[in-house]
Amino acid sequence: MSQSGQEERAFAKTRRAQLLHSLQSEFDLAPRIAQAVLEEAEACLSREVGNERMGQREMVLVSRGAAHGQSLSETASKQVLWTVDGGESDGEILLSQGRQSLRRVRIQRLLDEAVEQGALASQEDLAQALEVSVRTIKRDCAALQKAGVWLPLRGSVLSIGRGQTHKGQIVRRWLQGETYDQLVRSTHHSLHCVSRYVQTFVRMIALTRAGMSESQIAHLTQCSVHLVQEYLALEQACQESLCQERLAEQLARFQGTVCPQVPPKKRML
């Protein structure tokens, strides 16, 4: 696709273009009148504070389940909030692994956030958000997929299930025997992030076995209910002896940390 074609598709996905199309198609306004109404509305709302926080960006993506084969202006869309810059954790990856690895971590995070908010992103969407070429994104996606990372891209996700987030994929691969170092090399996440994903998973399993509900676990771990459900389903799916042995070992360490054994007091003579 030519550069002009990519720019046209990117513009068609903006909120401005969506509203302009709505004014013309749903309110039967002539193009020039619709444009004038839109500009007046933009002037009135120019001082409104957006939903973005530092490091975040609003995007309009194709809704999950939207029909294929339609023009972008006719395709159901959804506004999502993307964490383009993850702050300290992103800085750690940049310093330890470089810009390419950081970009590949961000690709995984943005795709997960799109799915969690009921949308799907294309490689063009990722290129726009990360301010790189589509060719760069395609190369990154190919490298991640070759390393065993499943990417929920628009076009690869149809009627299949939601799929695992990048966090769930990392935990599953750890359960199946991969070391932290191997996961760092293949997924480009930092050692700290990989360790945190695994320890959060172990903590959720421990809380479940202690009788906590999904909502309680989500509150205690500061995670979404969706992630809690994904981790619990992962534990049920991984019943191989190696998986259970690794989990049992980490549960023992976790419980020993939370409830350390107190040595008995010496009897006074």
Secondary structure, 3 states (H helix, E strand, C coil): CCHHHHHHHHHHCCHHHHHHHHHHHCCCCCHHHHHHHHHHHHHHHCCCCCCCCCCEEEEEEEECCCCCCCCCCCCCEEEEEEECCCCHHHHHHHHHHCHHHHHHHHHHHHHHHHHHCCEEECHHHHHHHHCCCHHHHHHHHHHHHHCCCCCCEECCECCCCCCCCHHHHHHHHHHCCCCHHHHHHHHCCCHHHHHHHHHHHHHHHHHHHCCCCHHHHHHHHCCCHHHHHHHHHHHHHCCCHHHHHHHHHHHHHHHHHHCCCCCCCCCCC
